[in-house]
Amino acid sequence: MSKILTFGIILLFISIILIFIGSLIQKSSNVKTAGGIFIGPIPLFGFGEKKMFYFLWILAVVVFILFYFILKN
């Protein structure tokens, strides 16, 4: 298995664990969420709070650029 695939799987599991821990720690019932569906670097649609979705979209673009430079080397 390639290093980038292993890194991606580890990152996925860490993010799931962090979401689970955050949901246990959260004491307020006023929780805002956002998300989106991406196929490769192309966003299909987003949902939730607009500001959070835009932040996630910018973060996704930065991650795609980062992975491009990692894979290029």
Jmol script that loads the backbone (N, CA, C; Angstrom):
load data "model"
ATOM      1  N   MET A   1       0.844  -1.170   0.000  1.00  0.00           N
ATOM      2  CA  MET A   1       0.000   0.000   0.000  1.00  0.00           C
ATOM      3  C   MET A   1       0.896   1.243   0.000  1.00  0.00           C
ATOM      4  N   SER A   2       0.505   2.236  -0.762  1.00  0.00           N
ATOM      5  CA  SER A   2       1.335   3.426  -0.859  1.00  0.00           C
ATOM      6  C   SER A   2       1.241   4.259   0.428  1.00  0.00           C
ATOM      7  N   LYS A   3       2.228   5.110   0.605  1.00  0.00           N
ATOM      8  CA  LYS A   3       2.289   5.933   1.815  1.00  0.00           C
ATOM      9  C   LYS A   3       1.129   6.918   1.887  1.00  0.00           C
ATOM     10  N   ILE A   4       0.742   7.490   0.758  1.00  0.00           N
ATOM     11  CA  ILE A   4      -0.322   8.492   0.756  1.00  0.00           C
ATOM     12  C   ILE A   4      -1.679   7.859   1.096  1.00  0.00           C
ATOM     13  N   LEU A   5      -1.899   6.624   0.662  1.00  0.00           N
ATOM     14  CA  LEU A   5      -3.139   5.928   0.991  1.00  0.00           C
ATOM     15  C   LEU A   5      -3.188   5.596   2.476  1.00  0.00           C
ATOM     16  N   THR A   6      -2.087   5.143   3.016  1.00  0.00           N
ATOM     17  CA  THR A   6      -2.003   4.861   4.443  1.00  0.00           C
ATOM     18  C   THR A   6      -2.247   6.131   5.257  1.00  0.00           C
ATOM     19  N   PHE A   7      -1.641   7.232   4.832  1.00  0.00           N
ATOM     20  CA  PHE A   7      -1.832   8.517   5.503  1.00  0.00           C
ATOM     21  C   PHE A   7      -3.295   8.935   5.455  1.00  0.00           C
ATOM     22  N   GLY A   8      -3.949   8.764   4.331  1.00  0.00           N
ATOM     23  CA  GLY A   8      -5.354   9.128   4.186  1.00  0.00           C
ATOM     24  C   GLY A   8      -6.270   8.311   5.082  1.00  0.00           C
ATOM     25  N   ILE A   9      -6.013   7.023   5.183  1.00  0.00           N
ATOM     26  CA  ILE A   9      -6.822   6.163   6.035  1.00  0.00           C
ATOM     27  C   ILE A   9      -6.642   6.530   7.504  1.00  0.00           C
ATOM     28  N   ILE A  10      -5.399   6.782   7.904  1.00  0.00           N
ATOM     29  CA  ILE A  10      -5.135   7.199   9.286  1.00  0.00           C
ATOM     30  C   ILE A  10      -5.820   8.526   9.577  1.00  0.00           C
ATOM     31  N   LEU A  11      -5.740   9.470   8.650  1.00  0.00           N
ATOM     32  CA  LEU A  11      -6.384  10.780   8.825  1.00  0.00           C
ATOM     33  C   LEU A  11      -7.899  10.639   8.939  1.00  0.00           C
ATOM     34  N   LEU A  12      -8.481   9.741   8.181  1.00  0.00           N
ATOM     35  CA  LEU A  12      -9.921   9.497   8.246  1.00  0.00           C
ATOM     36  C   LEU A  12     -10.323   8.977   9.618  1.00  0.00           C
ATOM     37  N   PHE A  13      -9.597   8.006  10.145  1.00  0.00           N
ATOM     38  CA  PHE A  13      -9.927   7.462  11.456  1.00  0.00           C
ATOM     39  C   PHE A  13      -9.725   8.483  12.572  1.00  0.00           C
ATOM     40  N   ILE A  14      -8.680   9.285  12.479  1.00  0.00           N
ATOM     41  CA  ILE A  14      -8.451  10.330  13.483  1.00  0.00           C
ATOM     42  C   ILE A  14      -9.597  11.340  13.464  1.00  0.00           C
ATOM     43  N   SER A  15     -10.059  11.721  12.268  1.00  0.00           N
ATOM     44  CA  SER A  15     -11.150  12.690  12.185  1.00  0.00           C
ATOM     45  C   SER A  15     -12.448  12.120  12.751  1.00  0.00           C
ATOM     46  N   ILE A  16     -12.724  10.846  12.521  1.00  0.00           N
ATOM     47  CA  ILE A  16     -13.930  10.227  13.074  1.00  0.00           C
ATOM     48  C   ILE A  16     -13.860  10.198  14.594  1.00  0.00           C
ATOM     49  N   ILE A  17     -12.696   9.864  15.143  1.00  0.00           N
ATOM     50  CA  ILE A  17     -12.522   9.841  16.599  1.00  0.00           C
ATOM     51  C   ILE A  17     -12.692  11.241  17.181  1.00  0.00           C
ATOM     52  N   LEU A  18     -12.119  12.267  16.521  1.00  0.00           N
ATOM     53  CA  LEU A  18     -12.261  13.637  17.020  1.00  0.00           C
ATOM     54  C   LEU A  18     -13.709  14.113  16.986  1.00  0.00           C
ATOM     55  N   ILE A  19     -14.450  13.751  15.955  1.00  0.00           N
ATOM     56  CA  ILE A  19     -15.871  14.117  15.880  1.00  0.00           C
ATOM     57  C   ILE A  19     -16.645  13.442  17.009  1.00  0.00           C
ATOM     58  N   PHE A  20     -16.341  12.188  17.271  1.00  0.00           N
ATOM     59  CA  PHE A  20     -17.017  11.460  18.342  1.00  0.00           C
ATOM     60  C   PHE A  20     -16.718  12.085  19.703  1.00  0.00           C
ATOM     61  N   ILE A  21     -15.453  12.388  19.958  1.00  0.00           N
ATOM     62  CA  ILE A  21     -15.069  13.016  21.229  1.00  0.00           C
ATOM     63  C   ILE A  21     -15.717  14.394  21.357  1.00  0.00           C
ATOM     64  N   GLY A  22     -15.734  15.157  20.288  1.00  0.00           N
ATOM     65  CA  GLY A  22     -16.364  16.474  20.320  1.00  0.00           C
ATOM     66  C   GLY A  22     -17.846  16.405  20.611  1.00  0.00           C
ATOM     67  N   SER A  23     -18.520  15.390  20.084  1.00  0.00           N
ATOM     68  CA  SER A  23     -19.955  15.257  20.358  1.00  0.00           C
ATOM     69  C   SER A  23     -20.211  14.859  21.803  1.00  0.00           C
ATOM     70  N   LEU A  24     -19.284  14.158  22.425  1.00  0.00           N
ATOM     71  CA  LEU A  24     -19.439  13.800  23.832  1.00  0.00           C
ATOM     72  C   LEU A  24     -19.165  14.987  24.754  1.00  0.00           C
ATOM     73  N   ILE A  25     -18.213  15.819  24.375  1.00  0.00           N
ATOM     74  CA  ILE A  25     -17.818  16.958  25.197  1.00  0.00           C
ATOM     75  C   ILE A  25     -18.816  18.107  25.080  1.00  0.00           C
ATOM     76  N   GLN A  26     -19.435  18.269  23.922  1.00  0.00           N
ATOM     77  CA  GLN A  26     -20.336  19.392  23.652  1.00  0.00           C
ATOM     78  C   GLN A  26     -21.477  19.424  24.657  1.00  0.00           C
ATOM     79  N   LYS A  27     -21.635  20.551  25.363  1.00  0.00           N
ATOM     80  CA  LYS A  27     -22.693  20.687  26.365  1.00  0.00           C
ATOM     81  C   LYS A  27     -23.852  21.526  25.859  1.00  0.00           C
ATOM     82  N   SER A  28     -23.637  22.320  24.844  1.00  0.00           N
ATOM     83  CA  SER A  28     -24.683  23.187  24.316  1.00  0.00           C
ATOM     84  C   SER A  28     -25.508  22.440  23.276  1.00  0.00           C
ATOM     85  N   SER A  29     -26.783  22.758  23.216  1.00  0.00           N
ATOM     86  CA  SER A  29     -27.630  22.134  22.201  1.00  0.00           C
ATOM     87  C   SER A  29     -27.689  22.976  20.928  1.00  0.00           C
ATOM     88  N   ASN A  30     -27.023  24.116  20.923  1.00  0.00           N
ATOM     89  CA  ASN A  30     -27.013  25.004  19.769  1.00  0.00           C
ATOM     90  C   ASN A  30     -25.774  24.701  18.917  1.00  0.00           C
ATOM     91  N   VAL A  31     -25.802  23.594  18.207  1.00  0.00           N
ATOM     92  CA  VAL A  31     -24.666  23.157  17.415  1.00  0.00           C
ATOM     93  C   VAL A  31     -24.938  23.462  15.946  1.00  0.00           C
ATOM     94  N   LYS A  32     -23.957  24.071  15.287  1.00  0.00           N
ATOM     95  CA  LYS A  32     -24.090  24.383  13.865  1.00  0.00           C
ATOM     96  C   LYS A  32     -23.195  23.438  13.082  1.00  0.00           C
ATOM     97  N   THR A  33     -23.687  22.973  11.952  1.00  0.00           N
ATOM     98  CA  THR A  33     -22.922  22.039  11.130  1.00  0.00           C
ATOM     99  C   THR A  33     -22.926  22.505   9.679  1.00  0.00           C
ATOM    100  N   ALA A  34     -22.002  21.939   8.940  1.00  0.00           N
ATOM    101  CA  ALA A  34     -21.932  22.188   7.503  1.00  0.00           C
ATOM    102  C   ALA A  34     -21.219  21.014   6.861  1.00  0.00           C
ATOM    103  N   GLY A  35     -21.436  20.837   5.595  1.00  0.00           N
ATOM    104  CA  GLY A  35     -20.776  19.758   4.873  1.00  0.00           C
ATOM    105  C   GLY A  35     -20.968  19.947   3.387  1.00  0.00           C
ATOM    106  N   GLY A  36     -20.394  19.061   2.656  1.00  0.00           N
ATOM    107  CA  GLY A  36     -20.518  19.133   1.217  1.00  0.00           C
ATOM    108  C   GLY A  36     -20.156  17.810   0.582  1.00  0.00           C
ATOM    109  N   ILE A  37     -20.554  17.651  -0.648  1.00  0.00           N
ATOM    110  CA  ILE A  37     -20.227  16.450  -1.400  1.00  0.00           C
ATOM    111  C   ILE A  37     -19.224  16.840  -2.477  1.00  0.00           C
ATOM    112  N   PHE A  38     -18.080  16.185  -2.458  1.00  0.00           N
ATOM    113  CA  PHE A  38     -17.021  16.440  -3.428  1.00  0.00           C
ATOM    114  C   PHE A  38     -16.759  15.159  -4.217  1.00  0.00           C
ATOM    115  N   ILE A  39     -16.580  15.302  -5.508  1.00  0.00           N
ATOM    116  CA  ILE A  39     -16.065  14.211  -6.329  1.00  0.00           C
ATOM    117  C   ILE A  39     -14.751  14.720  -6.893  1.00  0.00           C
ATOM    118  N   GLY A  40     -13.672  14.201  -6.328  1.00  0.00           N
ATOM    119  CA  GLY A  40     -12.355  14.731  -6.659  1.00  0.00           C
ATOM    120  C   GLY A  40     -12.280  16.163  -6.165  1.00  0.00           C
ATOM    121  N   PRO A  41     -11.766  17.072  -6.964  1.00  0.00           N
ATOM    122  CA  PRO A  41     -11.683  18.459  -6.521  1.00  0.00           C
ATOM    123  C   PRO A  41     -12.925  19.293  -6.844  1.00  0.00           C
ATOM    124  N   ILE A  42     -13.986  18.656  -7.345  1.00  0.00           N
ATOM    125  CA  ILE A  42     -15.165  19.385  -7.796  1.00  0.00           C
ATOM    126  C   ILE A  42     -16.279  19.286  -6.757  1.00  0.00           C
ATOM    127  N   PRO A  43     -16.690  20.429  -6.166  1.00  0.00           N
ATOM    128  CA  PRO A  43     -17.793  20.380  -5.204  1.00  0.00           C
ATOM    129  C   PRO A  43     -19.133  20.291  -5.934  1.00  0.00           C
ATOM    130  N   LEU A  44     -19.979  19.349  -5.520  1.00  0.00           N
ATOM    131  CA  LEU A  44     -21.293  19.219  -6.138  1.00  0.00           C
ATOM    132  C   LEU A  44     -22.315  20.114  -5.446  1.00  0.00           C
ATOM    133  N   PHE A  45     -22.420  20.016  -4.135  1.00  0.00           N
ATOM    134  CA  PHE A  45     -23.307  20.903  -3.391  1.00  0.00           C
ATOM    135  C   PHE A  45     -22.895  20.908  -1.927  1.00  0.00           C
ATOM    136  N   GLY A  46     -23.379  21.921  -1.221  1.00  0.00           N
ATOM    137  CA  GLY A  46     -23.073  22.043   0.194  1.00  0.00           C
ATOM    138  C   GLY A  46     -24.339  22.260   0.985  1.00  0.00           C
ATOM    139  N   PHE A  47     -24.257  22.008   2.259  1.00  0.00           N
ATOM    140  CA  PHE A  47     -25.419  22.182   3.116  1.00  0.00           C
ATOM    141  C   PHE A  47     -24.967  22.702   4.470  1.00  0.00           C
ATOM    142  N   GLY A  48     -25.900  23.261   5.208  1.00  0.00           N
ATOM    143  CA  GLY A  48     -25.599  23.781   6.538  1.00  0.00           C
ATOM    144  C   GLY A  48     -25.342  25.274   6.498  1.00  0.00           C
ATOM    145  N   GLU A  49     -24.637  25.738   7.515  1.00  0.00           N
ATOM    146  CA  GLU A  49     -24.338  27.159   7.627  1.00  0.00           C
ATOM    147  C   GLU A  49     -23.362  27.587   6.529  1.00  0.00           C
ATOM    148  N   LYS A  50     -23.668  28.687   5.856  1.00  0.00           N
ATOM    149  CA  LYS A  50     -22.877  29.143   4.706  1.00  0.00           C
ATOM    150  C   LYS A  50     -21.424  29.440   5.059  1.00  0.00           C
ATOM    151  N   LYS A  51     -21.184  30.154   6.181  1.00  0.00           N
ATOM    152  CA  LYS A  51     -19.815  30.510   6.552  1.00  0.00           C
ATOM    153  C   LYS A  51     -18.966  29.265   6.777  1.00  0.00           C
ATOM    154  N   MET A  52     -19.546  28.273   7.444  1.00  0.00           N
ATOM    155  CA  MET A  52     -18.800  27.037   7.707  1.00  0.00           C
ATOM    156  C   MET A  52     -18.534  26.278   6.409  1.00  0.00           C
ATOM    157  N   PHE A  53     -19.513  26.272   5.509  1.00  0.00           N
ATOM    158  CA  PHE A  53     -19.317  25.565   4.248  1.00  0.00           C
ATOM    159  C   PHE A  53     -18.206  26.211   3.431  1.00  0.00           C
ATOM    160  N   TYR A  54     -18.179  27.542   3.391  1.00  0.00           N
ATOM    161  CA  TYR A  54     -17.111  28.219   2.653  1.00  0.00           C
ATOM    162  C   TYR A  54     -15.748  27.925   3.265  1.00  0.00           C
ATOM    163  N   PHE A  55     -15.685  27.895   4.586  1.00  0.00           N
ATOM    164  CA  PHE A  55     -14.431  27.543   5.255  1.00  0.00           C
ATOM    165  C   PHE A  55     -14.004  26.125   4.880  1.00  0.00           C
ATOM    166  N   LEU A  56     -14.950  25.180   4.884  1.00  0.00           N
ATOM    167  CA  LEU A  56     -14.625  23.798   4.511  1.00  0.00           C
ATOM    168  C   LEU A  56     -14.182  23.709   3.059  1.00  0.00           C
ATOM    169  N   TRP A  57     -14.799  24.496   2.194  1.00  0.00           N
ATOM    170  CA  TRP A  57     -14.434  24.473   0.782  1.00  0.00           C
ATOM    171  C   TRP A  57     -13.008  24.983   0.597  1.00  0.00           C
ATOM    172  N   ILE A  58     -12.660  26.077   1.270  1.00  0.00           N
ATOM    173  CA  ILE A  58     -11.298  26.621   1.186  1.00  0.00           C
ATOM    174  C   ILE A  58     -10.303  25.629   1.767  1.00  0.00           C
ATOM    175  N   LEU A  59     -10.658  24.994   2.874  1.00  0.00           N
ATOM    176  CA  LEU A  59      -9.785  23.985   3.469  1.00  0.00           C
ATOM    177  C   LEU A  59      -9.574  22.815   2.509  1.00  0.00           C
ATOM    178  N   ALA A  60     -10.618  22.389   1.822  1.00  0.00           N
ATOM    179  CA  ALA A  60     -10.494  21.288   0.867  1.00  0.00           C
ATOM    180  C   ALA A  60      -9.571  21.669  -0.283  1.00  0.00           C
ATOM    181  N   VAL A  61      -9.678  22.892  -0.782  1.00  0.00           N
ATOM    182  CA  VAL A  61      -8.799  23.340  -1.864  1.00  0.00           C
ATOM    183  C   VAL A  61      -7.342  23.338  -1.403  1.00  0.00           C
ATOM    184  N   VAL A  62      -7.095  23.807  -0.185  1.00  0.00           N
ATOM    185  CA  VAL A  62      -5.733  23.818   0.352  1.00  0.00           C
ATOM    186  C   VAL A  62      -5.203  22.390   0.481  1.00  0.00           C
ATOM    187  N   VAL A  63      -6.033  21.471   0.951  1.00  0.00           N
ATOM    188  CA  VAL A  63      -5.607  20.070   1.090  1.00  0.00           C
ATOM    189  C   VAL A  63      -5.327  19.457  -0.279  1.00  0.00           C
ATOM    190  N   PHE A  64      -6.157  19.745  -1.282  1.00  0.00           N
ATOM    191  CA  PHE A  64      -5.910  19.219  -2.628  1.00  0.00           C
ATOM    192  C   PHE A  64      -4.585  19.742  -3.186  1.00  0.00           C
ATOM    193  N   ILE A  65      -4.313  21.014  -2.971  1.00  0.00           N
ATOM    194  CA  ILE A  65      -3.047  21.587  -3.450  1.00  0.00           C
ATOM    195  C   ILE A  65      -1.870  20.944  -2.717  1.00  0.00           C
ATOM    196  N   LEU A  66      -2.001  20.756  -1.409  1.00  0.00           N
ATOM    197  CA  LEU A  66      -0.968  20.104  -0.617  1.00  0.00           C
ATOM    198  C   LEU A  66      -0.685  18.688  -1.123  1.00  0.00           C
ATOM    199  N   PHE A  67      -1.749  17.909  -1.338  1.00  0.00           N
ATOM    200  CA  PHE A  67      -1.563  16.556  -1.839  1.00  0.00           C
ATOM    201  C   PHE A  67      -0.977  16.537  -3.251  1.00  0.00           C
ATOM    202  N   TYR A  68      -1.309  17.527  -4.053  1.00  0.00           N
ATOM    203  CA  TYR A  68      -0.723  17.605  -5.387  1.00  0.00           C
ATOM    204  C   TYR A  68       0.795  17.721  -5.307  1.00  0.00           C
ATOM    205  N   PHE A  69       1.272  18.611  -4.432  1.00  0.00           N
ATOM    206  CA  PHE A  69       2.710  18.797  -4.297  1.00  0.00           C
ATOM    207  C   PHE A  69       3.372  17.594  -3.636  1.00  0.00           C
ATOM    208  N   ILE A  70       2.662  16.904  -2.731  1.00  0.00           N
ATOM    209  CA  ILE A  70       3.217  15.689  -2.126  1.00  0.00           C
ATOM    210  C   ILE A  70       3.354  14.592  -3.182  1.00  0.00           C
ATOM    211  N   LEU A  71       2.326  14.426  -3.999  1.00  0.00           N
ATOM    212  CA  LEU A  71       2.356  13.365  -5.023  1.00  0.00           C
ATOM    213  C   LEU A  71       3.303  13.699  -6.167  1.00  0.00           C
ATOM    214  N   LYS A  72       3.513  14.986  -6.407  1.00  0.00           N
ATOM    215  CA  LYS A  72       4.414  15.408  -7.493  1.00  0.00           C
ATOM    216  C   LYS A  72       5.851  14.968  -7.213  1.00  0.00           C
ATOM    217  N   ASN A  73       6.232  14.991  -5.947  1.00  0.00           N
ATOM    218  CA  ASN A  73       7.593  14.588  -5.569  1.00  0.00           C
ATOM    219  C   ASN A  73       7.617  13.139  -5.440  1.00  0.00           C
TER     220      ASN A  73
END
end "model"
wireframe off; spacefill off
backbone 0.3
color backbone group
